[in-house]
């Protein structure tokens, strides 16, 4: 409804096209009910080996602990020997960037809203650390899901 009648409002009129109002064409299809439930945020992690070259990752796990465990398992399965978790993220994207001349500083990890944003930021971090051959070696996004009640 909206006021009509000028300064000394004389009454109210229905908003044209509004549900249940008169002025516009009434909607013939009712709005569907809102789904009941909640968005579940998920976790990811990246692990690196103490020896070897291949690390491990996890994505879209339900808990931080599960993400850490899965990344370690994947790293060790890939032949990384003993591994450690280097980076954990939740409900976002991640990028890992490395450069051969930066072995002492290691891989640069950055999380952001998109893979592209994370990769650009990680490349900038790598170059700022002195990397001249920086390249993305991994990127992914955790995927939240809707749990219905």
N, C-alpha and C positions, 0 to 999 in steps of 0.2 A: 504494500500500500504506500501511497505517497500523498502529501497534503495538497488540497486544491482550494481555490478561492482567494488567492492573493495573500496580502498582509494579515488579515484577520481570519486565518484559516477557517473555511466553512465546512470542511469535511475531508474525507480521505477517498481515494480512488485506487482500484487495483492496478498493479504494474502490468502493462501489456505483455502477454506471453508468459506471465508467471503461473506456476502450477496452482490450480484451484481458483485463479482469478478470472475475471470476465473478459477483459479487453482483447486478448489475443486468442489464437487457436489453442485449445487445451491439448496437452500432450496425450496421445492415445496409448503410449507405452509407459508404464511406471518405471521408475529408476530401479535397477537391480539392487538387491540388498548388499551392503558392504560385507566383504568377507571378514570373518572373525579369526584372529590369529595374531602372530607377531613375526617381525623380520628377525632372522637369526644371523648374526654377524659371524664370519668365519676367519680363521687364522692361517698364516703361512709362515714358513721359516726357511732359512738358507744355512747350510752347514758346509764347512771346508775341511779338507783332510790335513793331517799333520805331515803326511808324506803322500806323494802322488799328485795327480793333476785334477781328477774328477771330483767335484763336490756333489752335494745332494740338496734336494729341495722338497718342500711339501706345499700344498695349496688347498684352500677351502676345508680345513679341518675344523672341528667344532670347538676345540679348546687349544689354548696356548701349549699345554703339555703335549697334546697329541701332535701338534704341528712340529714341535721340537723333536719328539721321538721319531716321527716319520722322516724328517730331514736327515737325522743321524743315520737311520736305517738305510735310506737311499744312498747316502754318502759312502757308508761302509760297504754296501753291496756293489758299488761302482768301483771298488778297489782302492778306496781312499785310506784304508787302514783305520787308525783312530781318527775320529772326526770331532769337531766342536761346532756348536751353533754360533753363527756370527751375526745373524739378523733375524728378527721376528717382526711380523706386521699383521695388522688386523683390518679387515674390511677396506682394503685399498690395493693398489698395484705396487709392484717393486721392480727394480732393475739392478742388475749387477754388471759392473763395467770394470775391465782390467786392462793393463798395459804391460808389456814384457819388461820394460825398464823400471817398473815400480814394484818389483818383487818384495822389497822391504816394507812398503806401505800397504800391500795387499789389494784386494778387490774393493771397489767403492760400491756401497749399497745405498739406494735412495728409494723411499716410498712416496707416492703421490696419488692423485685422483685417477690418472690414466697411465698406461704403460709408456706412452710417448713422453709425458711430463717427467716421469721417473727416469727414463733413459736420458733425456736431455740434461736433467740435473746431475745425474751420475757421471755423464760425460764431462760436464763442466767441472765437477769435483776432481775427476781424474786429471784433466788438463791443468787445473790449479795446483795439483800436487806434483806437476812436472811431467806428466805422461804425454808422449808424442804419438803413440800408436794406440790410443784408447779405443776399445771396442766393447760393445754390449755382448755379454756372454750368456745372459739369462734375463727374461722378464716374464711376469705373470700377474694375474689379479685374483684376489680371493673373491668368491661369488657368494653374496648373501642369499638366503632363500627364505621363502615365506612358509611358516609352519601354521597350518590351519588348526583351529580348536575344534 
